[in-house]
Every structure is written in C-alpha cells, then in structure tokens.
Amino acid sequence: MEKRIVSTQDWKSPQSEMLRQIGPDALLLYYYLTTSPHSNPIGLYYLPIGYIESDTSINQQRITAIFKELEAKNICKYKENWVWVLDMARSQFDCLSPKDNRVKGIQKLVDSLHANPFTNEFIHRHANYLKIRELNPQERKVVNIK
C-alpha cells in the first residue's frame, strides 16, 4: 500500500478554503484525487470519471462541474480520462537533490506515463524541482487506454 503525505495544516490552507467555497463535494473530490488507490505520488495519472463516481458517490455531472472549477482555480486539470493535481508532486517530495534515490523513482514513474494531455506541461512545471529530465519523443510510450 502506498502512502501519501497530507498535512494537518491543509485544512486551514487557502486552497482548502477555495474548495469549501465550491462545496463539500469539491473537498471530497480533491482528497480523493490525492489519496485514491488510482493515484500516484506525482499527481498525474489515468482516472476515468466512472471510477470517481463509483468510489465517491458523486454523480458524473457534478464531478465534471467540480473539475471545471478546480481547473479555473489552478488546483487540478482533467482531460481525456487523465487527471493532474498540479502541486501534488511538491507536497509529496521535499528537499530533493539530484543524487536522491527518490529522483530515480520519480523519473521512472514519469518515463512510464502513457501519452496524455499533461506530461509535457508537468515536466516543464516540475523538472527543476523534481530533478527530472524531459523524454525524447521516441521514449514516450504511446498507448491507447480506454
């Protein structure tokens, strides 16, 4: 079982306040995205809405509406069954040095991502912080996931 870091201070953060303003379903969805068994520590992964609906009991129409609000507030993005919790990687990994063994694991996870709408933007946003490199197009796995 993988573990995620969730700080007790998260409940008092400006982000949590934004989530509460959207509604309790937004808070549930956000913490589901960061802790669900489908997630990974970098916050970029494949997640069909049907999984969310089944696991949270939030209906599809409401999930879609929440995602639009979360994207407008730069909290996460959702497209083509891929979710990216924008700053999850930063909350899970602190004080990385290039020689840190976690960097190898993060790079391996990034390398294993199937073609998706967010990988390039993710790498651009987090490359320096996570000490990862961009993949050559030949290295990118192209898999049609349905």
N, C-alpha and C positions, 0 to 999 in steps of 0.2 A: 504494500500500500504506500503510495506516495503521500508526502506531507506538503502542506502549503503554509506559508507564514502569513498570518492575519494578526495585525496589531490591535490591541485593545483601544489604542488611540484612533483607529479607523472610524469608530462610531462618532467621534467628535470632529472629524475632518470636514473641510469644505465640500469634498466630494460626496460624503455621506449626506450632508445637508442637501446638496443638489438632488441626490437620489430620493430622499424623503419628500422633497417638493414634487417630484414626479409621481410618487405614490409608493405604498408598501411593496407592490409587485416589482418595482424597479430595484428596490433594495434586495429583495429575494433573488431576482434575476442576476444582479451583479455578483452577489456572493455565491450563487450557483456557478456562474461563469468562472470564478476564481478557485472554486473548490470541488467542482464536479469530477466524477471519475473519468470524464471525457477530456478534461483539461490537461495542460502540461505547464511546467514552471515558467515558460516564456510567454504564455497567454495567447498563442497563435495556434489554432487547431480547427479541425473539421468538426462541425456540430450542426446536424440538421435540426430544424425547428421542432420536428416531431419528438426528438429526444428531450428537448427542453420542456415541451408541453407535457410529455409523459412523466418526467421527473419532478416538475414543479406544480403541475395542475393549473398553470396559467394558460389561457387559450391562445391559439395562434395569432389571432387578430391583435390581442393585447401585447403579445411578445413582439410582433412587428412594430407596433406603435412605440413601445419602450425602446427598442433598438434605434429607431429614428431619433428619439430624444437623447439617448446616450451618445449617439454619434454627433449630434448638434452640440453637446457639451464636452466633446473630445474625451470621452471616457472609454468607449469601445466602438468598433466597427463590425458590421455583419454584412456579408455578401456571398452569394453562391454557396451557402452552407458552411462558410468559413467565418470564424469569429476571431477578432483580435482585441484583447483587453490591452489598451495602449501602454499603460505603465506597469503592467503586472510583472514583467521581467525585472524592472527596477526594484519592485517591492520584494522580490524573491531572492535577489542576488545583490549583496553589497560588498564593497571593497574588493573588487576583482583585480588581480594582477595577471599579466599575460601568462605567467607560469602556474597559475592556479589550476588545479585539476578540474574544477568546475567549468572552466573555459572550454576544455576539450569536450565535455559533455554537452555544453550549450551548442558548440559548433556542430557536433554530431546530430543534435536534435534539429538545428536549422537545416543542415545538409539533407536530413531525411524528409523534410516537408515536401509534400507533393505540390505541383504547380497550383498556385492560389492567387487571389487578387491582392494579397497584402505582403508577401515575402519581401519584395524589393523595398517597399516603404519601411517595413520592420527593420531590415538590415540598415537602411540609411539612418533611421532614428536611433538605433541601439548599437551600431558597430563599435564605436569608441568605448562606450560604457561596458559592453559585454565582451569586448576584445575579440570580436568575431570578424570574419572576412566574408566578402560577397562571393557568391558562387559564379562560376562561368556558366553561360547558358547550356553548355554540353553536360555540366554536372547536375543540372536541375532535373529531377525526376518529373516526367510528365505522365500522370496517371489520371484517368477519368474516374472520379469517385461519384457514385450515385447513391 
